[in-house]
Amino acid sequence: MSSEYNPQGGYGSQPGGQPGYGSQPGGQPGYGSQPGGQPGNGSQPGGYQQSGYGSQPSGHPGHGTQPGDYQQHDGYGAQPGAHGQPGAYGQPGPQPQRPTAPNGQPIGSSTLAGVPLRGPHPEGAYQQGSAGYWHADQDERQMAMWNGIGILLLGWIMPLIFFIIYKDRSAFVREHARQMLNTNISYTLYLIGLGIVFFIITIVTLGFGAIIYVLYFVPVIALYVFAIISAVRGNNGEGYRAPLTIDMVK
């Protein structure tokens, strides 16, 4: 008796032949899909059904696509692996780490985006809508905001602290701190200059020029207003440069 391979029934799937691994019209049912008889490991309704070895959307790893009561999802198939992809058991793989500065601190997104730490920066980088230039992340935005608010509390000390901490870590925070540090120095010089001028005018006018001293507080008020604007711009991820600021700290 010949034993040939039949695509429909496997080996030995000939009429009246020895039952093999296929679906025969007669004989002992084998491992296939039979319309009746002893249930095997095929696509019979009901019972425990475990699929055969093939490429199927459901079943035990690599098993068949037959409907059954017991269906186990992929276990040994091609699952995404490491590099941030979910692993075989649904657990995340190792996450990429952000590069660090020479002092070991993580580098901000603004620097990673290619924004130069020490400039020069275009004029548009200090205007509204400049967030697309800086690419600052949430941490950088918060630090830039506190840099501006800190001027109201500690004066020029706050931007100096932020400048020292972030000068090699974040182009966005560094520039915000540098600009407000220069603004504080510039307006302090303006106050000193105004004080000298007002003193001379008062002497020349025999004291009548003392009334102009009310203008002495204009630079102080302007400095506080610019600090608030800087805090708002920093929180929005935008750059800011106050008017009449002398670029002394590079």
C-alpha positions in Angstrom: 0.0 0.0 0.0 1.4 3.4 -1.0 1.9 6.0 1.6 1.7 9.3 -0.2 1.3 12.8 1.2 -2.1 14.3 0.6 -2.3 18.1 1.2 -5.8 17.6 2.5 -5.2 14.8 4.9 -1.5 14.4 5.4 0.2 11.0 5.2 -2.0 8.1 4.5 -5.2 10.0 3.7 -6.4 7.6 1.0 -9.8 6.0 0.9 -9.8 2.7 2.7 -6.2 3.0 3.7 -4.4 2.8 7.0 -5.5 5.8 9.1 -2.9 8.4 9.2 -2.5 12.0 10.2 -5.3 13.5 8.2 -9.0 13.5 7.6 -10.1 10.2 6.0 -13.6 9.2 5.0 -13.1 5.9 6.8 -10.9 4.3 9.4 -9.7 5.4 12.7 -9.7 9.2 13.1 -6.2 10.7 13.2 -4.8 14.1 14.1 -6.8 16.3 11.8 -10.2 17.9 11.4 -12.8 15.1 11.2 -16.4 15.6 10.8 -17.1 12.9 13.4 -15.7 10.1 15.3 -13.2 10.1 18.1 -12.2 13.7 18.8 -8.6 14.4 18.1 -6.3 17.4 18.2 -8.0 19.3 15.5 -10.9 21.7 14.9 -13.7 19.9 16.6 -16.4 21.8 18.4 -16.2 21.7 22.2 -13.7 20.1 24.5 -10.1 20.9 25.0 -8.7 22.1 21.7 -5.1 22.9 21.3 -4.1 24.0 17.9 -1.4 22.4 15.7 1.9 24.0 14.9 1.4 26.7 12.4 1.2 30.5 12.0 -2.1 31.4 13.5 -3.5 34.6 15.1 -4.5 32.7 18.3 -3.7 29.6 20.3 -0.7 28.4 22.1 2.6 29.7 20.8 2.7 28.9 17.1 -0.5 26.7 17.3 -3.5 26.5 15.1 -6.5 28.7 14.5 -9.2 26.3 15.6 -12.0 27.5 17.8 -12.0 25.8 21.2 -12.6 26.3 24.9 -9.0 26.7 25.7 -7.0 29.4 23.9 -3.7 30.7 25.1 -2.2 33.8 23.6 1.3 33.9 22.1 4.0 32.9 24.5 7.0 31.9 22.3 6.3 33.8 19.2 8.1 36.9 18.0 7.6 39.4 20.8 9.1 42.8 20.9 12.3 42.7 23.0 14.4 45.3 24.8 15.2 48.9 23.8 12.1 50.3 25.3 9.8 47.7 23.7 7.5 45.5 25.8 9.1 42.2 26.6 7.7 38.6 26.3 5.8 39.0 29.5 4.5 42.5 28.9 7.1 44.2 31.0 8.9 47.3 29.6 12.5 46.9 28.6 15.4 49.2 29.6 14.7 52.8 29.1 17.2 55.1 27.3 19.0 57.5 29.5 19.5 61.2 28.9 23.1 62.2 28.3 24.9 64.0 31.1 27.0 67.1 31.4 30.7 66.9 32.6 29.4 67.4 36.1 27.2 64.3 35.8 23.9 66.2 35.7 21.4 65.4 32.9 21.4 67.7 29.9 18.2 69.6 29.2 16.1 69.2 26.1 17.0 72.6 24.7 20.7 71.6 24.5 19.8 68.1 23.1 17.8 69.9 20.4 21.0 71.5 19.2 20.6 75.0 20.8 24.0 76.3 21.5 24.8 76.9 25.2 26.6 80.2 24.7 24.9 81.5 21.7 24.7 83.6 19.8 21.0 83.3 19.5 18.8 84.9 16.8 16.7 87.9 17.7 13.5 85.8 17.3 14.7 83.5 20.1 13.7 86.3 22.6 10.2 87.0 21.3 6.8 85.5 21.9 6.3 82.3 20.0 10.0 81.3 20.3 9.2 78.0 22.1 9.9 76.1 18.9 13.5 77.3 18.9 14.3 76.3 22.5 12.5 72.9 22.8 12.5 73.3 26.5 11.0 70.4 28.6 8.8 70.9 31.6 11.7 70.9 34.1 13.5 73.6 32.2 10.4 75.7 32.0 9.9 75.5 35.7 13.5 76.5 36.5 13.2 79.5 34.1 10.0 80.5 35.8 11.6 80.4 39.3 14.6 82.3 38.0 12.3 85.3 37.2 10.2 84.9 40.4 13.4 84.7 42.5 14.4 88.2 41.5 11.4 89.5 43.4 12.7 87.7 46.5 16.5 87.6 46.4 17.4 90.1 43.7 20.4 89.4 41.5 21.4 86.4 43.7 18.8 84.1 42.2 19.7 84.5 38.5 23.4 84.1 39.5 22.6 80.8 41.3 20.7 79.5 38.3 23.4 80.6 35.9 26.1 78.7 37.8 24.0 75.5 38.1 22.7 75.4 34.5 25.5 77.0 32.5 26.6 73.6 31.2 23.3 71.7 31.4 20.5 73.7 29.6 20.7 76.4 27.0 17.2 77.6 27.8 17.7 78.0 31.6 21.2 79.3 31.1 20.0 82.1 28.8 17.1 83.0 31.0 19.4 83.3 34.0 22.1 85.2 32.0 19.6 87.7 30.6 18.1 88.5 34.0 21.5 88.7 35.6 22.6 91.2 33.0 19.3 93.1 33.5 19.9 93.3 37.2 23.5 94.6 36.7 22.3 97.0 34.0 19.5 98.6 36.0 21.7 98.8 39.1 24.2 100.8 37.1 21.2 103.0 35.9 20.2 103.6 39.5 23.7 104.7 40.4 23.9 107.0 37.4 20.5 108.5 38.1 21.5 109.1 41.7 24.6 111.0 40.7 22.7 113.1 38.1 19.9 113.9 40.5 22.4 114.9 43.2 24.1 117.3 40.9 20.8 118.8 39.7 19.7 119.2 43.4 22.9 121.1 44.2 22.7 123.3 41.1 19.1 124.2 41.7 19.6 124.8 45.4 17.4 122.0 46.4 14.5 122.6 44.1 15.6 119.8 41.8 15.0 117.3 44.6 11.5 116.7 43.3 13.0 114.7 40.4 14.0 112.0 42.9 10.6 110.5 42.5 11.9 109.2 39.1 14.6 107.3 40.9 12.3 104.4 41.5 11.4 104.0 37.9 14.3 101.6 37.1 13.4 99.5 40.2 9.7 99.2 39.2 10.8 98.3 35.6 13.1 95.6 36.8 10.3 93.9 38.8 8.0 94.1 35.8 10.6 92.6 33.5 11.3 89.8 36.1 7.6 88.9 36.0 7.5 88.9 32.2 10.6 86.7 32.2 8.9 84.2 34.6 5.8 84.0 32.4 7.9 83.6 29.2 10.0 80.9 30.8 7.0 78.9 31.9 5.8 79.1 28.3 9.1 77.8 27.0 10.0 81.1 25.3 13.1 83.3 25.6 13.1 86.8 26.9 15.5 89.8 26.9 14.5 92.9 28.8 14.9 96.3 27.1 18.0 98.4 27.7 19.9 95.4 29.0 23.7 95.6 28.6 25.2 92.3 27.6 28.0 91.9 30.1 27.8 88.3 31.3 28.6 86.0 28.4 
